Amino acid sequence: MLEIFQLLSLPLFGTPFWVWLAFLAIVLFLLVFDLGVLHKKDKAMSFRESLYLSLFYVAVSLVFGGWVWLEYSADRALPYFTAYVVEKSLSLDNVFVMSVIFSYYAIPLKYQHRVLFWGILGVLILRGICIALGTVLVAKFAWLLFFFGALLIYTGITIIFDDDGEPDIDKSRFRKFLTKYFNVSDKIEGHHFFVKKADKKGRMVTFMTPLFVALITIEFADLLFAMDSIPAVLAISTDTFIVFSSNIFAILGLRAMYFMLATLLERFKYLKFALAVVLVFIGGKIFYNAAGGHITPSVSLVATLVVLIGGAVFSFMATRHQEAKDEKARRRTKGEG
């Protein structure tokens, strides 16, 4: 018994092994509860249900951050909250791309939750590998932090001047690769990812359905998004447990957030500018601290929240004003007609 206790107390990436096990148990419970209890049947998630589920995931994430604060210190908890907020904000781009992917492959709303569940499960595994690799590399090669900082500043500036065009999946090399080297069906076959049917030569072979193609397209897109999000959280903290747990909790609520925000994405069209400011701030903080300055975790968290909340409020007000103008224009056109 003593040997087991000693084994569980051994540090893994600077955090006791039992803490990692407890965290992974929480994640596993949430995944099983989500798919095995809440969504055993194929049905569309309502806005109210997705809102409540999103709030539940946020609450769990905040409670976990509070536990980190009590168990360890504010020095670990504040970077956790900052990384969580940044990753949650970056997830808005994921939601937009998911919406485009589902629309392109004509995935019915009632099957989208199944694709998203397995997609997010794959994302959790890939992010875990990337984060572990990233923290090990930063620990061995400290100069990588400056590279990440420069990358974040460049990304923030790029976001500001981006033309905001929709990704063209039809011209995607990834999609062309799939259709060239694999059997891909154009027909939705219920909630199945694979089906067996005759090919052009009459042979019974396995075909990927549009659901599976959408799933791996989402996985591939997330790998591209990881190029932004992982440097961002590593610039906030190089504590593997803090980086990993904040990232995973932000992703866990992504599926519910998708159903809540998919119809409201236009209301967030100006939030990208606030996110760009946050990325430039996080990247610039690395160089500022290296030059002898010091920005505390509490200042980073407050600055991040103020900028993002301000951006969200401005975006809602601006789009609301634009919708009112568009509605007046439509009424005027109908009146003239």
VOPAGU-2260 file (C-alpha; in pm, 1 decimal, decimal comma):
REM VOPAGU-2260
SITE   aa  ch    i         X         Y         Z
SITE  MET   A    0       0,0       0,0       0,0
SITE  LEU   A    1     286,7     234,4      86,8
SITE  GLU   A    2     452,8     156,9    -245,8
SITE  ILE   A    3     134,7     251,5    -435,8
SITE  PHE   A    4     110,6     578,4    -242,8
SITE  GLN   A    5     475,1     656,1    -319,1
SITE  LEU   A    6     419,1     575,1    -686,9
SITE  LEU   A    7     115,5     805,7    -705,8
SITE  SER   A    8     316,4    1082,1    -541,0
SITE  LEU   A    9     593,8    1069,9    -800,1
SITE  PRO   A   10     608,5    1387,1   -1012,7
SITE  LEU   A   11     517,4    1377,3   -1380,8
SITE  PHE   A   12     609,5    1702,0   -1559,4
SITE  GLY   A   13     638,9    1867,6   -1218,3
SITE  THR   A   14     294,3    1755,9   -1091,2
SITE  PRO   A   15     218,3    1446,0    -876,7
SITE  PHE   A   16     102,5    1145,2   -1075,4
SITE  TRP   A   17    -223,2    1120,0    -874,8
SITE  VAL   A   18    -321,5    1471,9    -983,7
SITE  TRP   A   19    -281,7    1371,1   -1347,5
SITE  LEU   A   20    -492,6    1059,3   -1286,1
SITE  ALA   A   21    -763,1    1262,5   -1111,7
SITE  PHE   A   22    -772,7    1514,1   -1395,6
SITE  LEU   A   23    -791,2    1242,0   -1664,9
SITE  ALA   A   24   -1066,9    1066,7   -1464,3
SITE  ILE   A   25   -1270,2    1390,8   -1465,5
SITE  VAL   A   26   -1222,1    1426,3   -1842,0
SITE  LEU   A   27   -1320,1    1061,7   -1903,8
SITE  PHE   A   28   -1630,4    1099,2   -1685,2
SITE  LEU   A   29   -1739,0    1410,9   -1875,1
SITE  LEU   A   30   -1691,7    1237,7   -2212,1
SITE  VAL   A   31   -1888,8     928,6   -2107,0
SITE  PHE   A   32   -2160,2    1140,2   -1946,7
SITE  ASP   A   33   -2189,4    1357,0   -2257,0
SITE  LEU   A   34   -2221,2    1079,9   -2515,9
SITE  GLY   A   35   -2343,4     786,6   -2306,5
SITE  VAL   A   36   -2609,7     969,2   -2103,5
SITE  LEU   A   37   -2703,1    1299,2   -2267,3
SITE  HIS   A   38   -2671,7    1206,5   -2634,5
SITE  LYS   A   39   -2729,2     835,8   -2686,4
SITE  LYS   A   40   -2970,2     909,0   -2972,6
SITE  ASP   A   41   -2914,0    1101,1   -3292,7
SITE  LYS   A   42   -3087,0    1432,8   -3244,4
SITE  ALA   A   43   -3009,9    1799,6   -3287,6
SITE  MET   A   44   -2903,0    1986,4   -2975,7
SITE  SER   A   45   -3131,0    2280,0   -2901,2
SITE  PHE   A   46   -2995,2    2626,7   -2827,0
SITE  ARG   A   47   -3114,2    2605,1   -2464,4
SITE  GLU   A   48   -2955,1    2263,3   -2413,4
SITE  SER   A   49   -2625,7    2374,5   -2568,3
SITE  LEU   A   50   -2629,7    2691,3   -2355,6
SITE  TYR   A   51   -2678,7    2496,9   -2031,8
SITE  LEU   A   52   -2414,5    2241,8   -2130,9
SITE  SER   A   53   -2169,2    2519,9   -2221,7
SITE  LEU   A   54   -2226,7    2687,2   -1884,9
SITE  PHE   A   55   -2177,8    2350,5   -1713,8
SITE  TYR   A   56   -1839,8    2299,3   -1882,4
SITE  VAL   A   57   -1734,7    2654,4   -1795,4
SITE  ALA   A   58   -1837,4    2596,5   -1432,0
SITE  VAL   A   59   -1637,5    2271,7   -1413,6
SITE  SER   A   60   -1334,8    2450,3   -1561,7
SITE  LEU   A   61   -1362,1    2736,2   -1311,1
SITE  VAL   A   62   -1404,6    2498,7   -1016,3
SITE  PHE   A   63   -1096,3    2308,2   -1128,5
SITE  GLY   A   64    -903,0    2635,5   -1153,8
SITE  GLY   A   65   -1020,1    2723,8    -804,2
SITE  TRP   A   66    -891,7    2389,1    -678,1
SITE  VAL   A   67    -551,8    2458,1    -840,5
SITE  TRP   A   68    -547,3    2793,3    -658,9
SITE  LEU   A   69    -625,2    2634,4    -319,3
SITE  GLU   A   70    -403,5    2328,9    -365,7
SITE  TYR   A   71    -105,4    2514,1    -507,3
SITE  SER   A   72    -104,9    2892,0    -544,2
SITE  ALA   A   73    -224,1    3188,9    -746,8
SITE  ASP   A   74     102,7    3163,3    -941,9
SITE  ARG   A   75     -28,6    2843,5   -1102,2
SITE  ALA   A   76    -400,1    2924,3   -1102,3
SITE  LEU   A   77    -383,5    3265,3   -1274,1
SITE  PRO   A   78    -190,4    3132,1   -1578,8
SITE  TYR   A   79    -446,3    2848,5   -1592,6
SITE  PHE   A   80    -737,2    3094,8   -1611,1
SITE  THR   A   81    -555,0    3314,3   -1864,9
SITE  ALA   A   82    -468,7    3018,7   -2088,7
SITE  TYR   A   83    -827,7    2890,8   -2059,4
SITE  VAL   A   84    -975,4    3226,1   -2164,6
SITE  VAL   A   85    -734,4    3260,3   -2458,2
SITE  GLU   A   86    -797,2    2904,8   -2580,6
SITE  LYS   A   87   -1174,1    2947,3   -2542,5
SITE  SER   A   88   -1157,8    3264,4   -2753,0
SITE  LEU   A   89    -943,2    3099,2   -3019,0
SITE  SER   A   90   -1204,4    2822,1   -3033,7
SITE  LEU   A   91   -1443,2    3063,8   -3204,7
SITE  ASP   A   92   -1242,4    3013,6   -3523,0
SITE  ASN   A   93   -1283,0    2636,9   -3480,6
SITE  VAL   A   94   -1659,8    2683,2   -3453,5
SITE  PHE   A   95   -1665,6    2887,0   -3773,6
SITE  VAL   A   96   -1462,2    2628,2   -3967,7
SITE  MET   A   97   -1674,4    2341,6   -3830,3
SITE  SER   A   98   -1983,9    2521,6   -3952,9
SITE  VAL   A   99   -1833,0    2556,6   -4301,9
SITE  ILE   A  100   -1727,0    2188,6   -4307,1
SITE  PHE   A  101   -2070,9    2062,7   -4203,3
SITE  SER   A  102   -2236,6    2288,7   -4457,9
SITE  TYR   A  103   -2005,8    2174,6   -4739,2
SITE  TYR   A  104   -2059,0    1803,4   -4673,0
SITE  ALA   A  105   -2432,7    1857,7   -4606,2
SITE  ILE   A  106   -2417,7    1684,5   -4265,9
SITE  PRO   A  107   -2766,5    1686,2   -4106,8
SITE  LEU   A  108   -2788,7    1867,4   -3774,2
SITE  LYS   A  109   -2891,0    1549,3   -3590,0
SITE  TYR   A  110   -2564,7    1375,0   -3687,3
SITE  GLN   A  111   -2331,8    1667,3   -3623,3
SITE  HIS   A  112   -2304,3    1600,8   -3248,5
SITE  ARG   A  113   -2167,4    1248,3   -3323,2
SITE  VAL   A  114   -1902,4    1386,1   -3557,2
SITE  LEU   A  115   -1810,0    1656,7   -3307,4
SITE  PHE   A  116   -1781,1    1413,5   -3017,4
SITE  TRP   A  117   -1531,9    1186,8   -3193,0
SITE  GLY   A  118   -1364,4    1487,6   -3349,7
SITE  ILE   A  119   -1307,8    1652,2   -3013,3
SITE  LEU   A  120   -1188,4    1320,7   -2865,3
SITE  GLY   A  121    -924,7    1307,4   -3139,4
SITE  VAL   A  122    -838,3    1672,0   -3078,4
SITE  LEU   A  123    -780,6    1599,0   -2707,0
SITE  ILE   A  124    -529,8    1326,5   -2793,7
SITE  LEU   A  125    -349,7    1533,1   -3058,7
SITE  ARG   A  126    -334,7    1841,4   -2836,5
SITE  GLY   A  127    -196,3    1631,3   -2551,2
SITE  ILE   A  128      85,9    1505,5   -2772,5
SITE  CYS   A  129     160,3    1854,9   -2908,9
SITE  ILE   A  130     158,1    2016,6   -2563,0
SITE  ALA   A  131     384,5    1751,8   -2409,8
SITE  LEU   A  132     624,8    1787,8   -2702,1
SITE  GLY   A  133     608,5    2167,2   -2687,6
SITE  THR   A  134     681,7    2194,5   -2316,2
SITE  VAL   A  135     973,4    1950,9   -2341,3
SITE  LEU   A  136    1122,4    2146,0   -2633,2
SITE  VAL   A  137    1080,9    2481,4   -2455,1
SITE  ALA   A  138    1246,6    2337,9   -2144,4
SITE  LYS   A  139    1546,9    2226,2   -2350,3
SITE  PHE   A  140    1558,8    2516,6   -2594,0
SITE  ALA   A  141    1456,2    2835,6   -2411,6
SITE  TRP   A  142    1496,1    3042,3   -2729,4
SITE  LEU   A  143    1180,8    2873,1   -2865,1
SITE  LEU   A  144     974,1    3099,7   -2640,0
SITE  PHE   A  145    1101,1    3400,9   -2834,6
SITE  PHE   A  146    1010,2    3223,1   -3157,8
SITE  PHE   A  147     659,4    3160,9   -3020,7
SITE  GLY   A  148     636,0    3523,5   -2909,7
SITE  ALA   A  149     729,2    3647,9   -3257,2
SITE  LEU   A  150     482,3    3401,2   -3410,4
SITE  LEU   A  151     199,9    3530,8   -3189,5
SITE  ILE   A  152     276,7    3894,1   -3277,1
SITE  TYR   A  153     283,7    3802,6   -3646,3
SITE  THR   A  154     -43,2    3605,4   -3612,8
SITE  GLY   A  155    -214,2    3895,2   -3434,7
SITE  ILE   A  156    -112,2    4141,5   -3706,5
SITE  THR   A  157    -219,2    3893,7   -3976,1
SITE  ILE   A  158    -564,3    3855,4   -3815,8
SITE  ILE   A  159    -615,7    4232,2   -3826,4
SITE  PHE   A  160    -543,5    4251,5   -4199,0
SITE  ASP   A  161    -706,8    3921,1   -4291,9
SITE  ASP   A  162    -972,9    3945,1   -4563,3
SITE  ASP   A  163   -1196,4    3715,8   -4351,5
SITE  GLY   A  164   -1285,6    3496,1   -4646,1
SITE  GLU   A  165   -1440,5    3152,7   -4593,9
SITE  PRO   A  166   -1208,6    2852,9   -4638,9
SITE  ASP   A  167   -1264,0    2692,2   -4979,7
SITE  ILE   A  168   -1292,4    2320,5   -4900,0
SITE  ASP   A  169   -1353,8    2234,5   -5265,4
SITE  LYS   A  170    -998,8    2349,8   -5347,1
SITE  SER   A  171    -846,7    2188,8   -5037,8
SITE  ARG   A  172    -548,2    1965,5   -5112,2
SITE  PHE   A  173    -648,5    1751,0   -4816,2
SITE  ARG   A  174    -991,1    1678,7   -4966,4
SITE  LYS   A  175    -838,2    1609,6   -5309,5
SITE  PHE   A  176    -596,1    1363,7   -5148,0
SITE  LEU   A  177    -882,7    1175,5   -4979,9
SITE  THR   A  178   -1096,9    1148,8   -5292,7
SITE  LYS   A  179    -796,6    1043,1   -5503,6
SITE  TYR   A  180    -660,8     763,4   -5282,9
SITE  PHE   A  181    -967,2     643,4   -5088,8
SITE  ASN   A  182   -1321,6     531,7   -5161,4
SITE  VAL   A  183   -1545,6     819,3   -5059,7
SITE  SER   A  184   -1924,5     799,7   -5071,6
SITE  ASP   A  185   -2134,4    1105,6   -5156,3
SITE  LYS   A  186   -2435,0     971,3   -4966,8
SITE  ILE   A  187   -2515,7    1009,8   -4596,1
SITE  GLU   A  188   -2560,1     659,5   -4451,2
SITE  GLY   A  189   -2730,0     738,8   -4120,1
SITE  HIS   A  190   -2474,8     796,7   -3844,5
SITE  HIS   A  191   -2225,3     550,0   -3995,2
SITE  PHE   A  192   -1868,7     653,1   -4068,6
SITE  PHE   A  193   -1807,8     357,9   -4305,9
SITE  VAL   A  194   -2030,5     147,6   -4531,8
SITE  LYS   A  195   -1973,2    -150,6   -4757,8
SITE  LYS   A  196   -2105,2    -124,0   -5110,8
SITE  ALA   A  197   -2015,7    -203,8   -5470,7
SITE  ASP   A  198   -1757,2      11,8   -5647,2
SITE  LYS   A  199   -1753,7      92,7   -6019,6
SITE  LYS   A  200   -1617,7    -256,2   -6094,3
SITE  GLY   A  201   -1888,4    -428,0   -5891,1
SITE  ARG   A  202   -1660,1    -526,0   -5602,3
SITE  MET   A  203   -1783,7    -490,0   -5243,3
SITE  VAL   A  204   -1548,5    -244,8   -5077,1
SITE  THR   A  205   -1552,9     -12,9   -4776,8
SITE  PHE   A  206   -1642,6     350,5   -4842,4
SITE  MET   A  207   -1592,1     651,9   -4619,5
SITE  THR   A  208   -1918,7     836,8   -4566,4
SITE  PRO   A  209   -1939,1    1218,3   -4563,8
SITE  LEU   A  210   -1958,1    1196,6   -4182,2
SITE  PHE   A  211   -1611,6    1041,2   -4160,5
SITE  VAL   A  212   -1468,3    1278,4   -4421,2
SITE  ALA   A  213   -1605,7    1571,6   -4219,3
SITE  LEU   A  214   -1454,9    1417,4   -3904,0
SITE  ILE   A  215   -1100,4    1388,3   -4038,5
SITE  THR   A  216   -1130,5    1729,5   -4204,9
SITE  ILE   A  217   -1210,0    1877,3   -3862,5
SITE  GLU   A  218    -908,7    1693,5   -3714,4
SITE  PHE   A  219    -681,8    1827,4   -3987,7
SITE  ALA   A  220    -817,2    2180,6   -3940,6
SITE  ASP   A  221    -751,9    2161,1   -3566,6
SITE  LEU   A  222    -388,8    2069,6   -3630,1
SITE  LEU   A  223    -360,9    2396,2   -3820,2
SITE  PHE   A  224    -533,9    2585,6   -3537,2
SITE  ALA   A  225    -290,9    2428,2   -3289,9
SITE  MET   A  226     -14,3    2627,5   -3460,8
SITE  ASP   A  227    -171,9    2937,2   -3300,3
SITE  SER   A  228    -321,7    2810,1   -2976,4
SITE  ILE   A  229     -33,5    2601,7   -2841,5
SITE  PRO   A  230     230,5    2878,0   -2881,7
SITE  ALA   A  231     -19,4    3113,2   -2713,9
SITE  VAL   A  232     -61,5    2899,7   -2401,3
SITE  LEU   A  233     309,9    2814,0   -2387,4
SITE  ALA   A  234     380,1    3187,3   -2392,7
SITE  ILE   A  235     151,2    3221,4   -2088,8
SITE  SER   A  236     298,6    2927,6   -1896,1
SITE  THR   A  237     546,4    2644,3   -1955,2
SITE  ASP   A  238     392,8    2440,4   -1671,3
SITE  THR   A  239     284,2    2126,6   -1858,8
SITE  PHE   A  240      -6,6    2046,3   -1627,5
SITE  ILE   A  241    -143,7    2401,1   -1638,0
SITE  VAL   A  242    -108,4    2425,4   -2015,8
SITE  PHE   A  243    -261,1    2081,3   -2073,5
SITE  SER   A  244    -553,7    2111,0   -1830,7
SITE  SER   A  245    -654,4    2462,1   -1945,0
SITE  ASN   A  246    -638,2    2354,8   -2310,5
SITE  ILE   A  247    -836,4    2035,1   -2255,0
SITE  PHE   A  248   -1110,1    2201,7   -2049,9
SITE  ALA   A  249   -1149,9    2470,0   -2318,9
SITE  ILE   A  250   -1182,4    2202,3   -2588,9
SITE  LEU   A  251   -1423,0    1983,4   -2387,7
SITE  GLY   A  252   -1693,0    2249,5   -2408,2
SITE  LEU   A  253   -1630,1    2314,9   -2776,6
SITE  ARG   A  254   -1906,7    2083,5   -2902,1
SITE  ALA   A  255   -2174,0    2247,8   -2688,1
SITE  MET   A  256   -2037,3    2590,0   -2780,4
SITE  TYR   A  257   -2067,9    2501,2   -3149,7
SITE  PHE   A  258   -2442,2    2436,8   -3126,2
SITE  MET   A  259   -2486,5    2751,1   -2918,0
SITE  LEU   A  260   -2287,1    2982,8   -3145,5
SITE  ALA   A  261   -2322,1    2834,0   -3495,8
SITE  THR   A  262   -2620,3    3057,6   -3568,8
SITE  LEU   A  263   -2466,1    3361,0   -3396,1
SITE  LEU   A  264   -2120,1    3368,0   -3555,7
SITE  GLU   A  265   -2195,0    3686,3   -3746,6
SITE  ARG   A  266   -2245,3    3863,1   -3414,3
SITE  PHE   A  267   -1879,4    3792,1   -3329,2
SITE  LYS   A  268   -1731,8    3919,3   -3655,7
SITE  TYR   A  269   -1533,5    4200,9   -3485,1
SITE  LEU   A  270   -1411,9    3991,4   -3192,3
SITE  LYS   A  271   -1115,7    3879,4   -3401,6
SITE  PHE   A  272    -959,2    4223,6   -3359,3
SITE  ALA   A  273    -970,8    4193,6   -2980,2
SITE  LEU   A  274    -821,6    3845,5   -3008,9
SITE  ALA   A  275    -545,0    3986,0   -3230,2
SITE  VAL   A  276    -462,6    4243,7   -2959,8
SITE  VAL   A  277    -445,1    3966,9   -2697,1
SITE  LEU   A  278    -207,7    3757,7   -2911,3
SITE  VAL   A  279      20,0    4058,4   -2971,5
SITE  PHE   A  280       9,1    4135,7   -2597,4
SITE  ILE   A  281     103,8    3778,3   -2499,1
SITE  GLY   A  282     381,0    3765,3   -2758,7
SITE  GLY   A  283     512,1    4107,5   -2661,0
SITE  LYS   A  284     510,9    4010,5   -2291,8
SITE  ILE   A  285     781,7    3750,2   -2360,0
SITE  PHE   A  286    1019,1    4012,5   -2502,1
SITE  TYR   A  287     925,6    4267,2   -2233,5
SITE  ASN   A  288    1002,4    4022,9   -1952,3
SITE  ALA   A  289    1329,5    3922,5   -2119,7
SITE  ALA   A  290    1429,0    4291,4   -2132,9
SITE  GLY   A  291    1397,0    4317,7   -1753,8
SITE  GLY   A  292    1031,6    4409,8   -1716,3
SITE  HIS   A  293     773,4    4201,0   -1536,7
SITE  ILE   A  294     402,6    4158,4   -1608,7
SITE  THR   A  295     237,7    3960,0   -1330,5
SITE  PRO   A  296      -7,6    3672,7   -1402,8
SITE  SER   A  297    -291,6    3876,0   -1246,2
SITE  VAL   A  298    -225,4    4170,4   -1482,3
SITE  SER   A  299    -215,7    3931,1   -1779,3
SITE  LEU   A  300    -549,2    3775,3   -1682,2
SITE  VAL   A  301    -722,7    4109,3   -1623,8
SITE  ALA   A  302    -586,8    4258,1   -1947,6
SITE  THR   A  303    -696,4    3951,5   -2145,7
SITE  LEU   A  304   -1047,9    3957,0   -1997,9
SITE  VAL   A  305   -1092,1    4333,3   -2046,7
SITE  VAL   A  306    -983,5    4323,1   -2411,7
SITE  LEU   A  307   -1190,9    4015,4   -2502,9
SITE  ILE   A  308   -1505,9    4124,7   -2316,2
SITE  GLY   A  309   -1471,2    4470,7   -2465,7
SITE  GLY   A  310   -1433,9    4317,5   -2811,3
SITE  ALA   A  311   -1740,9    4097,3   -2762,4
SITE  VAL   A  312   -1956,1    4388,7   -2642,4
SITE  PHE   A  313   -1841,3    4610,1   -2931,1
SITE  SER   A  314   -1903,0    4329,4   -3180,7
SITE  PHE   A  315   -2257,9    4272,5   -3055,7
SITE  MET   A  316   -2339,0    4642,9   -3059,4
SITE  ALA   A  317   -2188,8    4698,3   -3403,7
SITE  THR   A  318   -2363,3    4399,7   -3564,0
SITE  ARG   A  319   -2689,6    4490,7   -3392,7
SITE  HIS   A  320   -2667,7    4838,7   -3542,4
SITE  GLN   A  321   -2586,8    4691,1   -3884,0
SITE  GLU   A  322   -2880,7    4447,6   -3862,8
SITE  ALA   A  323   -3113,6    4737,1   -3781,6
SITE  LYS   A  324   -2987,8    4927,6   -4087,8
SITE  ASP   A  325   -3029,2    4618,1   -4308,2
SITE  GLU   A  326   -3382,6    4563,8   -4178,5
SITE  LYS   A  327   -3476,6    4926,5   -4258,1
SITE  ALA   A  328   -3329,8    4885,3   -4605,3
SITE  ARG   A  329   -3534,5    4569,2   -4662,5
SITE  ARG   A  330   -3855,0    4739,9   -4549,6
SITE  ARG   A  331   -3782,0    5037,5   -4770,6
SITE  THR   A  332   -3723,6    4807,3   -5068,8
SITE  LYS   A  333   -4050,3    4620,4   -5006,0
SITE  GLY   A  334   -4235,5    4951,6   -4973,3
SITE  GLU   A  335   -4096,7    5074,2   -5302,6
SITE  GLY   A  336   -4184,4    4743,6   -5466,5
